Amino acid sequence: MAKDGLAVEAASIDDLNAEARVAAEKEHSLTFLEGVKGYPTAVAWALFFSLGVIMAAFDPQLIGNLYATPAFQKDFGYLYEGEYIIPASWQTGLSMGSPLGQVVGAFFASYPMEWFGRKKTFGACVILTTGCVFIQFFARSLSVLLAGELLGGLVLGCYVVISPAYASEVCPVALRGILTSFTNIAFVGGQLIANGVIAGTSKLNTHWAYSLPFAMQWVWPVIILPTLFFAPESPWWLQRKGKLEEAEKSLRRLASKHVDVKPALAMIIETDRLEQQLETGVTYMDCFKKINLRRTEIATGVYCIQVLSGIYLVGYATYFFQLAGLPTEESFNMSVGFLALGFTGTCLSWVLLNYVGRRRIYITGLGILATLQLIIGILDCAPNYENRPSVIWAQSVLMLIWNFIYGCSLGPICFVILCEVSATRVRSKTIGVATAAQATLGIAMTVAIPYMINPDQANLRGKLGFFFGGLAAICWVWAYLRVPETGGRTYEELDVMFERNVKTKDFKRYSVA
């Protein structure tokens, strides 16, 4: 009987292997348009979950722009040489909510995501965000506003883990790059909406100049909560919980009627079985075991480079343009255009993803960003800078180009690589570690930038380009040596390639037997 049982089990595994191979072959042959046609609801739900990232991006961008809003400066700041400014120490504290929240929220989010699933965790976070906005809306002092930002940031940090994890688990390989990179569109979209709102309210002379933008954050829960009830759960999570029937139903809901989802389910089961054999684990400690260490390093590195290359200047774009010498209204208009170009760049990255490898886009983009930052720094050293508007405009235009290139490369491709290099069993944990590391660097930048840029402190202006350009150049060397090409690979293939310790330069052409 025991031998018969083993024979049946072996036969069952062989059947799974056969179906998994069928699914892998279909994944490789699937084009982008065929993927959209075969999995339209997967696309829709992945985009829906990214609304949380829009919320996560809206709040810190809002705070950064309020520092340049006259009514906010007057109500919360102090007089300095005839003008109201917000003290650098309070700018640091208020801007700390988002990065601190990402550190704590990223680590915390992975637990309920594994206990209760992606869907319920997302819903709970949206409800908590709704409550935190009340504190920000009614704040009339910096201390109360600081409390609202810190509490809200704890929840907003969870969205950055939930959205890319969900997108990577509901779509086929042909769509995976674009849907995970949409996280960056959501970031830019949230920042762009915040800039647009502030550009419209900054001229108000009352508290509504800042209260109204805070109130805009209640729009998203009204959209998300009723719709979330109908969202399918991640089939990868359901399979890990032993809910195979529900996993199959979820796959059916994510695909069109003519798609046979059983091979896809077999591939999910087989990939999970392989990762159990490889002992990838499911805890945070497992992220740092030898089997996962390289994957964790790459995921963390590509995310941290976003900060090191200068992305935190985006939150200070309006303030930067204002300090550079542009009038307040032109500064706000410039900052809206700044983010609009970032949005356009991310859309262009979707085209690039279909024709150019992840690695090439990432490394080329990083090199261009480093060069642009250094040029901005050099321009700031021009003699008689304050009386040369052409130099000021040149710096501002280079900042616009910088954000466009970032939107084409580092911004979206980071999330693609982040999701693809992590093992499925520890994906939420790996994203949590990477997000926490990125946010920790963000905290350092949040502390440093106000002191580097404020006129009553270091007043570096565009010389910040030397700082971020130098860091980006160092990061380019690491990326060239460590970031592999992961495009067009199933998760099972990536598991095998990392287990075999395939060299970075060999990933693109490596054949998995």
Buried (B, 14 or more C-beta within 10 A) or exposed (E): EEEEEEEEEEEEEEEBBEBBBBBBEBBBEBEBEBBBEBBEBBBEBBBBBBBBBBBBBBBBBBBBBBBBBBBBBBBBBEEEEEEBBBBBEBBBBBBBBBBBBBBBBBBBBBBBBBEBBBBBBBBBBBEBBBEBBBBBBEBEEBEEBBBBBBBBBBBBBBBBBBBBBBBBBBBBBBBBBBBBBBBBBBBBBBBBBBBBBBBEBBEBEEEEBBBBBBBBBEEBBEEBBEEBEEBBBBBBBBBBBEBBEBBBBBBBBBBEEEBBBEBBBBBBBBBBBBBEEBEBBBEBEBBEBEBBEBBBBBBBBBBBBBBBBBBBBBBBBBBBBBBBBBEBEBBBBBBBBBBBBBBBBBBBBBEBBEEBBBBBBBBBBBBBBBBBBBBBBBBBEBEEBEEBEEBBBBBBEBBBBBBBBBBBBBBBBBBBBBBBBBBBBBBBBBBBBBBBBBBBBBBEBBBBBBBBBBEEEBEBBBBBBBBBBBBBBEBBEBBBEEBBBBBBBBBBBBBBBBBEEBEBEEBBEBEBE
